[in-house]
Amino acid sequence: MADFSELLLKRRSIRDFEEREVPLGLIREIVKDSCLAPSSENKQPWRFIIVNNKKWIRRLSNESKKNLLAIIEKNPDAPSKKYETALRKEDFSVFYNAPCLVYIVGPKNIQSVYVDCTLAACYFMFSAASRGLGTCWVGLGSNVGDPEILKKIGMPEDCRIVAPIIVGYAKRIPAPPERNEPKILKIVS
């Protein structure tokens, strides 16, 4: 296992994967590590949906693309407008042809669900990186609205998708991008 500083540098957003499946047992270990994340009032609201079927990943991508394009048509100033050209390409997958997709979901009625599941997502990505896997949180992939599709992937009606994370063996790990210096507003001593 890498030391923490090395792990911080190693965890990158990966969008190009080897044609190699990730063993389900390995994904289960990573999910287990994710559950070590802190959560508000220790509610641990996260739930996981693992999709390791390329046809289903494609179907979920197409559903997200369809819904994102509908949003753009209704609101040309939508933030997703910058992705419109890619979204209109039939062969474009919002999940970058990754071999595995994990949705981290949580109950809609928990006020802290977004923060809690985001913390679990961070643990997920670091755990995957420590095992030699690449990940990427794909916000575009959360736009699944078809009730039939949601039911088939096991999404509880009272939950929402917080973090769609793709997982696989990276073809390469890019260098970390430059980061701004921390902006400490004030130190009160």
N, C-alpha and C positions, 0 to 999 in steps of 0.2 A: 504494500500500500504506500502511496506517495505521502510525503509529509504535507501538512495543510497549505503551506505557501506554494509548494509545487502544484498541488491540486487546484488552487485558485488560478494559476496560470494555464493549467492543462484543460480546464473546463471551458470549451468554446462552443459557439452555436454552429452545429454541423448541418450542412444541407446537401452533402454528397456522400453516399454510402456504398460500401461494397455489397455485391450481390450475395449476401450471406445472412442466414437467419440467426436471430438471437435466441438462444435456448430459453424456453419458458421458465425453467428453474432459476435462471439468472435474473430474469425480470421479476420473479417473485421475491428474490433476495433484495433487489433494489427497492421494490415496493415496501418490503418490511423495514428497510432502513429509513424510508420516507416517513414512516409512522413514528419515528423518534423525534420529529420536528415539534417545536413548541406550538401550542394553540391557546387561544383565549379561553380562560376558565377550564383548561385541559379538556375541552369538549371533543377534540380529535374528530372533527366532522368530515374528514376526507374519505372518499370512496374511490375506487380505481376500476376502470374499464380497460382491459387489455385487448387490443386488436392486432393480431399477428397474421392476418390473412390479407394478401395483396389486393384481392378483389374487393374486400370490404373497405380497405383503406382508400382505394380508388373511388368507391361509391360515396364514402364520407367526404372525400375531397370534392367530388362533383356536386354534392349537396351544398357544401359550403360555398363553392364558386357560384352556383345558381343563386343562392340567397344574397351573397355579396353583390352580385351584378344587379339584383332587384333593388337593393339598398341604394346603389349608385344611380340607377334610373330614377328613383324617387327623389334623391337628393344628390345632385351633381357635385356638391361640396363635401360629400362624405369623406372621412379620412381614408377609406379604402379605395378612393378614386385613383390614387397613385399606383395601384396594382391592376387597374382595369385591363391594360394590354395583356398582361400575363394571364389574368382570369379568363379572358376570352379565347385563349389558346386551348384547344381540345386536349392536347397532350400534357399541359401543365398540371402538375399535382401540387396542391398547397402543402402536401406532406413530403415533397421532394423524393418520392419513390422510396421512402424509408421502409425497412422490413417490418417495423413494429411501431405502433402508435399506442400511447397510454393517455387516456383521459383521466385527469384528476377532477373529480366532481364533488359537490357538497350541497347540503340542504339549502334551499332558497330562503328559509325562514330564520337562518342564523346570521345575525348582523355581521359577524366577523369572518364569515365563510371565505371571502375572497382573500383576506390576509392569511388565514389559517391554511388554506389550500396552496397559497403561493409559497408559504414556508415549506410545506411538504414537497412542493415542486422543486424548490432549491435543494433540499436534501436528496431528492430523486436524481437531479442532474449531477450533483457531486458524487453520489454513490455510483452512478453509471460511469462517470469519468474515472473514478478510482479502480474500476474493473476493465478499463480499456475501451469503453463504449463512448460514442458520441451522441449528443442529444441536441434538440432545439425546441424551444417553446414556440409553437406556431399559432399565434393569435387568430390568424385567418381561418384556422380549422375548427373554431368553436361555433361557427354559424350553421349548426345543424338544427333544423326546425321541424322536419317531417316526423310526426308522431310515430309512424310505423317504423321508420329507421331507428329512432330513439328507443323504441320498445325492443327491437331486435338486437340492439347492442347492450341491452340491459340497463338503460338509464331509468332510474326511478322518477316518477312524475314530479316528486317534490324536490328534485335536485336540479342543479345547473352545472354546465361545463365551466370550469375555472381555468384549467391548464391542459391544453392538448400538447403532449410532448412526444416527439418522434425519437426513436432510439435505434441505433445500429452501429456497425463497425465503420468508422470514418475512413474514407479513402486517404484523407490527410487532415491534420489538425493545423488550422491556420495560426499564425502568430497573433498574440493578443493585440487588439487595436490600442492606439494611444488613448490614455485616459486623462481627463482634466485633473488638476490638483484639487484636493478637497476644499470645499468652501465652508470654512468654519465661520459662522456668523458672529459668534462671541463666545468667550470663555468666562464664565462667572465663577470666581473662586472665593 
